[in-house]
Amino acid sequence: MDTTIQNDERVIITGLDTGQDNYNYSMTELAELAQANHMEVVQRVDQVIDRPNPATYFGKGKVAEIAELAAANDVATIITNDELSPSQLRNLEDETGKRILDRTALILEIFATRAQTKEAKLQVQIAELQYRLPRLQTSASQRLDQQTGGGSGFTNRGTGETKLEMDRRTIQHQITHLRHELAAIDKSEETKRKQRAKSNIPTAALVGYTNAGKSTIMNRLVRRYGTVEDKTVFEKDMLFATLDTSVRRLTLPGKKDFLLSDTVGFVSKLPTNLVESFKSTLAEAANADLLIQVIDYSDPNYEEMMQTTKETLKQIGIDNIPMVNVFNKADKTEIEFPVLEGDDQVVISAKQEESLDLLVDVIRKHLFKDYVEAKLLLPFSAGQQVSYLNEHTNILDTEYRNDGTLLTVEMSPQDAQRFAQYQV
């Protein structure tokens, strides 16, 4: 069956309502995922049922209804809201005569299209191969069925089984090879992370649902506090606009430097293999001093999105890191903004300067809460130390005395320890 995606391909989205609370939300999201993959959703089909049919996912009557709708609407692809078993996939294709794309395969296609760096491409390729591996039996079973007629059926069946094993070994070999390539990149990235850690510069990571505004916030802050050479990241009003983690060094007033990373966005039912593959990309978040969860406050399902983010972070082993909740896109609501709620919640619009001021203030309070104010008396012979302090710390006051230079300094705990001998 043809598996080529055409731009603006007409599709039907389908799902089973088994009583889950967020069913309608997940179907709305499925439609958005299809649109993100350059597809036009022409019909939505739901079935209320206790549990999926183990053979065809839907009940027999619903399968016939979907097949008729697909034929009447000139639809070549039907998308399901859940991941299908190999037999369900094969049976649905046989019953409808159409290409069946489950939610996992749809997300994988989007990721494959959006991956830009070698690391992201390798991660997606591994996840795709892991998805394909158990589904080899679909095509292999068809070959076996064709070989069972007449003559030496046992011999023919053995040939089919050998071909299946060959296909499996080929894919497993490809996965192993890609993992070796990815491990080399991971090692390089880990070295960079260790070097950044040695610099004692605090780090913050933007996390949250896809299309919540993480890249927009990153770009606004880079333009304000980044260096001239810093590049902005790609941003667009679409799901999974970017898959690559970007790290930028920002300098706030008072010479307070920190590293900000923009990570891949989350979505409900994110394929397990994909999450596993992207663990290395999300290592920036795992090693951050502060997580900044960006939430689309204008989306009626924002609470479900926050829960998805929480579950995904837990799934990849990110826990016990302080988090600030940034309720973004408040300009699309009737809610007042910018507003600070407690120490760790802020309502903003990333497009508004006052909102960015408030957000930066919250980040500063979390990342630099351990900074100390000290008085240092440095002899005139310590010119190199004075130069360092002028470049890397916030000088609040300078007084020239007969016995040296008295500085009132706001500095990191590490610098305070380094210059302890000069404290008065």
Contacts in CASP RR format, 6 or more apart in sequence:
PFRMAT RR
TARGET T0000
AUTHOR 0000-0000-0000
METHOD contacts of the structure
MODEL  1
MDTTIQNDERVIITGLDTGQDNYNYSMTELAELAQANHMEVVQRVDQVID
RPNPATYFGKGKVAEIAELAAANDVATIITNDELSPSQLRNLEDETGKRI
LDRTALILEIFATRAQTKEAKLQVQIAELQYRLPRLQTSASQRLDQQTGG
GSGFTNRGTGETKLEMDRRTIQHQITHLRHELAAIDKSEETKRKQRAKSN
IPTAALVGYTNAGKSTIMNRLVRRYGTVEDKTVFEKDMLFATLDTSVRRL
TLPGKKDFLLSDTVGFVSKLPTNLVESFKSTLAEAANADLLIQVIDYSDP
NYEEMMQTTKETLKQIGIDNIPMVNVFNKADKTEIEFPVLEGDDQVVISA
KQEESLDLLVDVIRKHLFKDYVEAKLLLPFSAGQQVSYLNEHTNILDTEY
RNDGTLLTVEMSPQDAQRFAQYQV
1 93 0 8 1.000
1 97 0 8 1.000
1 99 0 8 1.000
2 76 0 8 1.000
2 99 0 8 1.000
3 99 0 8 1.000
5 37 0 8 1.000
5 38 0 8 1.000
5 39 0 8 1.000
5 109 0 8 1.000
7 38 0 8 1.000
8 38 0 8 1.000
8 39 0 8 1.000
8 40 0 8 1.000
9 38 0 8 1.000
9 39 0 8 1.000
9 40 0 8 1.000
9 76 0 8 1.000
9 77 0 8 1.000
10 39 0 8 1.000
10 40 0 8 1.000
10 42 0 8 1.000
10 73 0 8 1.000
10 74 0 8 1.000
10 75 0 8 1.000
10 76 0 8 1.000
10 77 0 8 1.000
11 34 0 8 1.000
11 39 0 8 1.000
11 40 0 8 1.000
11 41 0 8 1.000
11 42 0 8 1.000
11 75 0 8 1.000
11 76 0 8 1.000
11 77 0 8 1.000
11 78 0 8 1.000
11 79 0 8 1.000
11 101 0 8 1.000
12 41 0 8 1.000
12 42 0 8 1.000
12 43 0 8 1.000
12 44 0 8 1.000
12 45 0 8 1.000
12 66 0 8 1.000
12 69 0 8 1.000
12 70 0 8 1.000
12 73 0 8 1.000
12 75 0 8 1.000
12 77 0 8 1.000
12 78 0 8 1.000
12 79 0 8 1.000
13 27 0 8 1.000
13 30 0 8 1.000
13 31 0 8 1.000
13 34 0 8 1.000
13 41 0 8 1.000
13 43 0 8 1.000
13 44 0 8 1.000
13 45 0 8 1.000
13 79 0 8 1.000
13 81 0 8 1.000
14 44 0 8 1.000
14 45 0 8 1.000
14 46 0 8 1.000
14 47 0 8 1.000
14 58 0 8 1.000
14 66 0 8 1.000
14 78 0 8 1.000
14 79 0 8 1.000
14 80 0 8 1.000
14 81 0 8 1.000
15 27 0 8 1.000
15 30 0 8 1.000
15 45 0 8 1.000
15 46 0 8 1.000
15 47 0 8 1.000
15 80 0 8 1.000
15 81 0 8 1.000
15 82 0 8 1.000
16 46 0 8 1.000
16 47 0 8 1.000
16 48 0 8 1.000
16 49 0 8 1.000
16 52 0 8 1.000
16 57 0 8 1.000
16 58 0 8 1.000
16 81 0 8 1.000
16 82 0 8 1.000
17 23 0 8 1.000
17 46 0 8 1.000
17 47 0 8 1.000
17 48 0 8 1.000
17 49 0 8 1.000
18 49 0 8 1.000
18 50 0 8 1.000
18 51 0 8 1.000
18 52 0 8 1.000
19 48 0 8 1.000
20 26 0 8 1.000
22 268 0 8 1.000
22 301 0 8 1.000
22 304 0 8 1.000
25 268 0 8 1.000
25 301 0 8 1.000
25 304 0 8 1.000
26 81 0 8 1.000
26 268 0 8 1.000
26 269 0 8 1.000
27 44 0 8 1.000
27 46 0 8 1.000
27 81 0 8 1.000
28 301 0 8 1.000
29 267 0 8 1.000
29 268 0 8 1.000
29 301 0 8 1.000
30 79 0 8 1.000
30 81 0 8 1.000
30 103 0 8 1.000
30 106 0 8 1.000
31 41 0 8 1.000
31 44 0 8 1.000
32 239 0 8 1.000
33 103 0 8 1.000
33 106 0 8 1.000
33 107 0 8 1.000
33 110 0 8 1.000
33 239 0 8 1.000
33 267 0 8 1.000
34 41 0 8 1.000
34 79 0 8 1.000
34 106 0 8 1.000
35 41 0 8 1.000
36 110 0 8 1.000
36 238 0 8 1.000
36 239 0 8 1.000
36 240 0 8 1.000
37 106 0 8 1.000
37 109 0 8 1.000
37 110 0 8 1.000
37 113 0 8 1.000
39 77 0 8 1.000
39 79 0 8 1.000
42 73 0 8 1.000
42 75 0 8 1.000
43 69 0 8 1.000
43 73 0 8 1.000
43 75 0 8 1.000
45 62 0 8 1.000
45 65 0 8 1.000
45 66 0 8 1.000
45 69 0 8 1.000
47 58 0 8 1.000
47 59 0 8 1.000
47 62 0 8 1.000
49 58 0 8 1.000
49 59 0 8 1.000
52 58 0 8 1.000
52 82 0 8 1.000
52 88 0 8 1.000
53 59 0 8 1.000
53 60 0 8 1.000
53 88 0 8 1.000
54 85 0 8 1.000
54 87 0 8 1.000
54 88 0 8 1.000
55 87 0 8 1.000
55 88 0 8 1.000
55 91 0 8 1.000
56 63 0 8 1.000
56 88 0 8 1.000
56 91 0 8 1.000
56 92 0 8 1.000
56 95 0 8 1.000
57 80 0 8 1.000
57 82 0 8 1.000
57 84 0 8 1.000
57 88 0 8 1.000
57 92 0 8 1.000
58 66 0 8 1.000
58 92 0 8 1.000
63 92 0 8 1.000
63 95 0 8 1.000
63 96 0 8 1.000
64 95 0 8 1.000
66 78 0 8 1.000
66 96 0 8 1.000
67 95 0 8 1.000
67 96 0 8 1.000
67 97 0 8 1.000
67 98 0 8 1.000
69 75 0 8 1.000
70 76 0 8 1.000
70 78 0 8 1.000
70 96 0 8 1.000
70 98 0 8 1.000
75 98 0 8 1.000
76 98 0 8 1.000
76 99 0 8 1.000
77 98 0 8 1.000
77 99 0 8 1.000
77 100 0 8 1.000
77 101 0 8 1.000
78 92 0 8 1.000
78 96 0 8 1.000
78 98 0 8 1.000
78 99 0 8 1.000
78 100 0 8 1.000
78 101 0 8 1.000
79 100 0 8 1.000
79 101 0 8 1.000
79 102 0 8 1.000
79 103 0 8 1.000
79 106 0 8 1.000
80 92 0 8 1.000
80 100 0 8 1.000
80 101 0 8 1.000
80 102 0 8 1.000
80 103 0 8 1.000
81 103 0 8 1.000
82 102 0 8 1.000
82 103 0 8 1.000
82 269 0 8 1.000
83 102 0 8 1.000
83 103 0 8 1.000
83 104 0 8 1.000
83 269 0 8 1.000
83 271 0 8 1.000
84 92 0 8 1.000
84 100 0 8 1.000
84 102 0 8 1.000
86 134 0 8 1.000
86 135 0 8 1.000
86 137 0 8 1.000
86 138 0 8 1.000
87 138 0 8 1.000
89 100 0 8 1.000
89 102 0 8 1.000
89 135 0 8 1.000
89 138 0 8 1.000
90 138 0 8 1.000
90 141 0 8 1.000
90 142 0 8 1.000
92 100 0 8 1.000
93 99 0 8 1.000
93 100 0 8 1.000
101 109 0 8 1.000
103 269 0 8 1.000
104 131 0 8 1.000
104 269 0 8 1.000
104 271 0 8 1.000
104 274 0 8 1.000
105 131 0 8 1.000
107 267 0 8 1.000
107 270 0 8 1.000
107 271 0 8 1.000
107 274 0 8 1.000
108 124 0 8 1.000
108 127 0 8 1.000
108 128 0 8 1.000
108 131 0 8 1.000
108 271 0 8 1.000
108 274 0 8 1.000
110 239 0 8 1.000
110 240 0 8 1.000
111 120 0 8 1.000
111 124 0 8 1.000
111 127 0 8 1.000
111 240 0 8 1.000
111 243 0 8 1.000
111 274 0 8 1.000
112 124 0 8 1.000
112 125 0 8 1.000
112 128 0 8 1.000
114 120 0 8 1.000
114 240 0 8 1.000
114 241 0 8 1.000
114 242 0 8 1.000
114 243 0 8 1.000
115 121 0 8 1.000
115 123 0 8 1.000
115 124 0 8 1.000
115 243 0 8 1.000
115 244 0 8 1.000
116 242 0 8 1.000
116 243 0 8 1.000
116 244 0 8 1.000
117 244 0 8 1.000
118 185 0 8 1.000
119 182 0 8 1.000
119 185 0 8 1.000
119 186 0 8 1.000
119 189 0 8 1.000
119 244 0 8 1.000
119 280 0 8 1.000
119 281 0 8 1.000
120 243 0 8 1.000
120 244 0 8 1.000
120 281 0 8 1.000
122 178 0 8 1.000
122 181 0 8 1.000
122 182 0 8 1.000
122 185 0 8 1.000
123 182 0 8 1.000
123 274 0 8 1.000
123 277 0 8 1.000
123 278 0 8 1.000
123 280 0 8 1.000
123 281 0 8 1.000
124 243 0 8 1.000
124 274 0 8 1.000
124 277 0 8 1.000
125 178 0 8 1.000
126 175 0 8 1.000
126 178 0 8 1.000
126 179 0 8 1.000
126 182 0 8 1.000
126 273 0 8 1.000
126 277 0 8 1.000
127 271 0 8 1.000
127 273 0 8 1.000
127 274 0 8 1.000
127 276 0 8 1.000
127 277 0 8 1.000
129 171 0 8 1.000
129 174 0 8 1.000
129 175 0 8 1.000
129 178 0 8 1.000
130 175 0 8 1.000
130 273 0 8 1.000
130 277 0 8 1.000
131 271 0 8 1.000
131 273 0 8 1.000
132 171 0 8 1.000
133 168 0 8 1.000
133 171 0 8 1.000
133 172 0 8 1.000
133 175 0 8 1.000
136 164 0 8 1.000
136 167 0 8 1.000
136 168 0 8 1.000
136 171 0 8 1.000
137 164 0 8 1.000
140 160 0 8 1.000
140 163 0 8 1.000
140 164 0 8 1.000
140 167 0 8 1.000
143 160 0 8 1.000
143 163 0 8 1.000
144 157 0 8 1.000
144 160 0 8 1.000
144 161 0 8 1.000
147 153 0 8 1.000
147 156 0 8 1.000
147 157 0 8 1.000
147 159 0 8 1.000
147 160 0 8 1.000
148 156 0 8 1.000
148 157 0 8 1.000
149 156 0 8 1.000
182 277 0 8 1.000
182 280 0 8 1.000
185 280 0 8 1.000
186 280 0 8 1.000
189 280 0 8 1.000
189 283 0 8 1.000
190 283 0 8 1.000
193 283 0 8 1.000
193 284 0 8 1.000
193 287 0 8 1.000
196 203 0 8 1.000
196 247 0 8 1.000
196 259 0 8 1.000
197 287 0 8 1.000
200 412 0 8 1.000
200 414 0 8 1.000
201 249 0 8 1.000
201 257 0 8 1.000
201 258 0 8 1.000
201 259 0 8 1.000
202 258 0 8 1.000
202 259 0 8 1.000
202 289 0 8 1.000
202 290 0 8 1.000
202 367 0 8 1.000
202 368 0 8 1.000
203 258 0 8 1.000
203 259 0 8 1.000
203 260 0 8 1.000
203 261 0 8 1.000
203 284 0 8 1.000
203 287 0 8 1.000
203 288 0 8 1.000
203 289 0 8 1.000
203 290 0 8 1.000
204 258 0 8 1.000
204 259 0 8 1.000
204 260 0 8 1.000
204 261 0 8 1.000
204 288 0 8 1.000
204 289 0 8 1.000
204 290 0 8 1.000
204 291 0 8 1.000
204 292 0 8 1.000
204 363 0 8 1.000
204 366 0 8 1.000
204 367 0 8 1.000
205 260 0 8 1.000
205 261 0 8 1.000
205 263 0 8 1.000
205 284 0 8 1.000
205 285 0 8 1.000
205 288 0 8 1.000
205 290 0 8 1.000
205 291 0 8 1.000
205 292 0 8 1.000
206 214 0 8 1.000
206 217 0 8 1.000
206 218 0 8 1.000
206 260 0 8 1.000
206 261 0 8 1.000
206 262 0 8 1.000
206 263 0 8 1.000
206 292 0 8 1.000
206 294 0 8 1.000
207 214 0 8 1.000
207 263 0 8 1.000
207 265 0 8 1.000
207 266 0 8 1.000
207 285 0 8 1.000
207 291 0 8 1.000
207 292 0 8 1.000
207 293 0 8 1.000
207 294 0 8 1.000
207 309 0 8 1.000
207 313 0 8 1.000
208 214 0 8 1.000
208 263 0 8 1.000
208 265 0 8 1.000
208 266 0 8 1.000
208 293 0 8 1.000
208 294 0 8 1.000
208 295 0 8 1.000
208 305 0 8 1.000
208 309 0 8 1.000
209 265 0 8 1.000
209 266 0 8 1.000
209 267 0 8 1.000
209 294 0 8 1.000
209 295 0 8 1.000
209 296 0 8 1.000
209 305 0 8 1.000
209 306 0 8 1.000
209 308 0 8 1.000
209 309 0 8 1.000
210 239 0 8 1.000
210 240 0 8 1.000
210 241 0 8 1.000
210 264 0 8 1.000
210 265 0 8 1.000
210 266 0 8 1.000
210 267 0 8 1.000
211 237 0 8 1.000
211 238 0 8 1.000
211 239 0 8 1.000
211 240 0 8 1.000
211 241 0 8 1.000
211 296 0 8 1.000
212 265 0 8 1.000
212 294 0 8 1.000
212 295 0 8 1.000
212 296 0 8 1.000
212 305 0 8 1.000
212 328 0 8 1.000
212 329 0 8 1.000
213 235 0 8 1.000
213 294 0 8 1.000
213 296 0 8 1.000
213 328 0 8 1.000
213 329 0 8 1.000
213 350 0 8 1.000
214 262 0 8 1.000
214 263 0 8 1.000
214 265 0 8 1.000
214 294 0 8 1.000
215 233 0 8 1.000
215 234 0 8 1.000
215 235 0 8 1.000
215 241 0 8 1.000
215 242 0 8 1.000
215 262 0 8 1.000
216 235 0 8 1.000
216 328 0 8 1.000
216 350 0 8 1.000
216 351 0 8 1.000
217 292 0 8 1.000
217 294 0 8 1.000
217 326 0 8 1.000
217 328 0 8 1.000
217 350 0 8 1.000
217 356 0 8 1.000
217 359 0 8 1.000
218 232 0 8 1.000
218 233 0 8 1.000
218 235 0 8 1.000
218 246 0 8 1.000
218 248 0 8 1.000
218 260 0 8 1.000
218 262 0 8 1.000
219 232 0 8 1.000
219 233 0 8 1.000
219 235 0 8 1.000
220 350 0 8 1.000
220 351 0 8 1.000
220 356 0 8 1.000
221 248 0 8 1.000
221 250 0 8 1.000
221 260 0 8 1.000
221 356 0 8 1.000
221 360 0 8 1.000
222 230 0 8 1.000
222 231 0 8 1.000
222 232 0 8 1.000
222 233 0 8 1.000
222 248 0 8 1.000
222 250 0 8 1.000
222 260 0 8 1.000
223 232 0 8 1.000
224 250 0 8 1.000
224 356 0 8 1.000
224 360 0 8 1.000
225 250 0 8 1.000
225 251 0 8 1.000
225 252 0 8 1.000
225 360 0 8 1.000
226 248 0 8 1.000
226 249 0 8 1.000
226 250 0 8 1.000
226 251 0 8 1.000
227 249 0 8 1.000
227 251 0 8 1.000
230 248 0 8 1.000
230 249 0 8 1.000
233 242 0 8 1.000
233 246 0 8 1.000
233 262 0 8 1.000
234 241 0 8 1.000
234 242 0 8 1.000
235 241 0 8 1.000
235 242 0 8 1.000
239 267 0 8 1.000
240 264 0 8 1.000
240 265 0 8 1.000
240 267 0 8 1.000
242 262 0 8 1.000
242 264 0 8 1.000
243 264 0 8 1.000
243 278 0 8 1.000
243 281 0 8 1.000
244 264 0 8 1.000
244 281 0 8 1.000
245 261 0 8 1.000
245 262 0 8 1.000
245 263 0 8 1.000
245 264 0 8 1.000
245 281 0 8 1.000
245 282 0 8 1.000
245 284 0 8 1.000
246 261 0 8 1.000
246 262 0 8 1.000
247 259 0 8 1.000
247 260 0 8 1.000
247 261 0 8 1.000
247 284 0 8 1.000
248 259 0 8 1.000
248 260 0 8 1.000
248 261 0 8 1.000
249 257 0 8 1.000
249 258 0 8 1.000
249 259 0 8 1.000
250 257 0 8 1.000
250 258 0 8 1.000
250 259 0 8 1.000
250 260 0 8 1.000
251 257 0 8 1.000
252 258 0 8 1.000
252 360 0 8 1.000
252 364 0 8 1.000
254 394 0 8 1.000
254 410 0 8 1.000
255 391 0 8 1.000
255 392 0 8 1.000
255 393 0 8 1.000
255 394 0 8 1.000
256 364 0 8 1.000
256 367 0 8 1.000
256 368 0 8 1.000
256 371 0 8 1.000
256 394 0 8 1.000
258 363 0 8 1.000
258 367 0 8 1.000
261 284 0 8 1.000
261 285 0 8 1.000
261 288 0 8 1.000
263 281 0 8 1.000
263 282 0 8 1.000
263 284 0 8 1.000
263 285 0 8 1.000
264 278 0 8 1.000
264 281 0 8 1.000
264 282 0 8 1.000
266 308 0 8 1.000
266 309 0 8 1.000
266 312 0 8 1.000
267 308 0 8 1.000
268 304 0 8 1.000
268 308 0 8 1.000
270 308 0 8 1.000
270 312 0 8 1.000
272 315 0 8 1.000
275 312 0 8 1.000
275 315 0 8 1.000
275 316 0 8 1.000
278 316 0 8 1.000
279 316 0 8 1.000
282 316 0 8 1.000
282 318 0 8 1.000
285 291 0 8 1.000
285 313 0 8 1.000
285 318 0 8 1.000
285 321 0 8 1.000
286 316 0 8 1.000
286 317 0 8 1.000
286 318 0 8 1.000
286 321 0 8 1.000
288 321 0 8 1.000
289 321 0 8 1.000
289 322 0 8 1.000
289 366 0 8 1.000
289 367 0 8 1.000
290 321 0 8 1.000
290 322 0 8 1.000
290 323 0 8 1.000
290 324 0 8 1.000
290 363 0 8 1.000
290 366 0 8 1.000
290 367 0 8 1.000
291 313 0 8 1.000
291 318 0 8 1.000
291 321 0 8 1.000
291 322 0 8 1.000
291 323 0 8 1.000
291 324 0 8 1.000
292 323 0 8 1.000
292 324 0 8 1.000
292 326 0 8 1.000
292 363 0 8 1.000
293 306 0 8 1.000
293 309 0 8 1.000
293 323 0 8 1.000
293 324 0 8 1.000
293 325 0 8 1.000
293 326 0 8 1.000
294 326 0 8 1.000
294 328 0 8 1.000
295 302 0 8 1.000
295 305 0 8 1.000
295 306 0 8 1.000
295 325 0 8 1.000
295 326 0 8 1.000
295 327 0 8 1.000
295 328 0 8 1.000
296 302 0 8 1.000
296 305 0 8 1.000
296 328 0 8 1.000
296 329 0 8 1.000
297 327 0 8 1.000
297 328 0 8 1.000
297 329 0 8 1.000
297 330 0 8 1.000
297 332 0 8 1.000
297 333 0 8 1.000
297 335 0 8 1.000
297 347 0 8 1.000
298 329 0 8 1.000
298 330 0 8 1.000
298 332 0 8 1.000
298 333 0 8 1.000
299 305 0 8 1.000
299 329 0 8 1.000
302 327 0 8 1.000
306 325 0 8 1.000
313 319 0 8 1.000
322 344 0 8 1.000
322 366 0 8 1.000
323 344 0 8 1.000
324 344 0 8 1.000
324 345 0 8 1.000
324 346 0 8 1.000
324 362 0 8 1.000
324 363 0 8 1.000
324 366 0 8 1.000
325 344 0 8 1.000
325 345 0 8 1.000
325 346 0 8 1.000
326 346 0 8 1.000
326 348 0 8 1.000
326 359 0 8 1.000
327 345 0 8 1.000
327 346 0 8 1.000
327 347 0 8 1.000
327 348 0 8 1.000
328 348 0 8 1.000
328 349 0 8 1.000
328 350 0 8 1.000
329 349 0 8 1.000
329 350 0 8 1.000
330 336 0 8 1.000
330 337 0 8 1.000
330 338 0 8 1.000
330 347 0 8 1.000
330 348 0 8 1.000
330 349 0 8 1.000
330 355 0 8 1.000
331 337 0 8 1.000
331 349 0 8 1.000
331 351 0 8 1.000
331 352 0 8 1.000
335 347 0 8 1.000
336 347 0 8 1.000
337 347 0 8 1.000
337 348 0 8 1.000
337 349 0 8 1.000
337 352 0 8 1.000
337 355 0 8 1.000
338 346 0 8 1.000
338 347 0 8 1.000
338 348 0 8 1.000
338 349 0 8 1.000
338 352 0 8 1.000
338 354 0 8 1.000
338 355 0 8 1.000
338 357 0 8 1.000
338 358 0 8 1.000
338 359 0 8 1.000
339 346 0 8 1.000
339 347 0 8 1.000
340 346 0 8 1.000
340 358 0 8 1.000
340 362 0 8 1.000
341 347 0 8 1.000
343 362 0 8 1.000
343 365 0 8 1.000
343 366 0 8 1.000
344 362 0 8 1.000
344 366 0 8 1.000
346 358 0 8 1.000
346 359 0 8 1.000
346 362 0 8 1.000
348 355 0 8 1.000
348 356 0 8 1.000
348 358 0 8 1.000
348 359 0 8 1.000
349 355 0 8 1.000
350 356 0 8 1.000
368 412 0 8 1.000
370 412 0 8 1.000
370 413 0 8 1.000
371 410 0 8 1.000
371 411 0 8 1.000
371 412 0 8 1.000
371 413 0 8 1.000
372 410 0 8 1.000
372 411 0 8 1.000
372 413 0 8 1.000
372 416 0 8 1.000
373 396 0 8 1.000
373 408 0 8 1.000
373 409 0 8 1.000
373 410 0 8 1.000
374 408 0 8 1.000
374 409 0 8 1.000
374 411 0 8 1.000
374 416 0 8 1.000
374 419 0 8 1.000
374 423 0 8 1.000
375 406 0 8 1.000
375 407 0 8 1.000
375 408 0 8 1.000
375 409 0 8 1.000
375 423 0 8 1.000
375 424 0 8 1.000
376 389 0 8 1.000
376 406 0 8 1.000
376 407 0 8 1.000
376 409 0 8 1.000
376 419 0 8 1.000
376 422 0 8 1.000
376 423 0 8 1.000
376 424 0 8 1.000
377 401 0 8 1.000
377 403 0 8 1.000
377 404 0 8 1.000
377 405 0 8 1.000
377 406 0 8 1.000
377 407 0 8 1.000
377 422 0 8 1.000
377 424 0 8 1.000
378 385 0 8 1.000
378 386 0 8 1.000
378 389 0 8 1.000
378 404 0 8 1.000
378 405 0 8 1.000
378 407 0 8 1.000
378 422 0 8 1.000
379 403 0 8 1.000
379 404 0 8 1.000
380 404 0 8 1.000
380 405 0 8 1.000
382 422 0 8 1.000
385 419 0 8 1.000
385 422 0 8 1.000
386 405 0 8 1.000
386 407 0 8 1.000
389 395 0 8 1.000
389 407 0 8 1.000
389 409 0 8 1.000
389 411 0 8 1.000
389 415 0 8 1.000
389 419 0 8 1.000
392 411 0 8 1.000
392 415 0 8 1.000
393 409 0 8 1.000
393 410 0 8 1.000
393 411 0 8 1.000
393 412 0 8 1.000
393 415 0 8 1.000
394 409 0 8 1.000
394 410 0 8 1.000
394 411 0 8 1.000
395 407 0 8 1.000
395 408 0 8 1.000
395 409 0 8 1.000
396 408 0 8 1.000
396 409 0 8 1.000
396 410 0 8 1.000
397 407 0 8 1.000
397 408 0 8 1.000
398 405 0 8 1.000
398 406 0 8 1.000
398 407 0 8 1.000
398 408 0 8 1.000
399 405 0 8 1.000
399 406 0 8 1.000
399 407 0 8 1.000
400 406 0 8 1.000
406 424 0 8 1.000
409 419 0 8 1.000
411 419 0 8 1.000
416 423 0 8 1.000
END
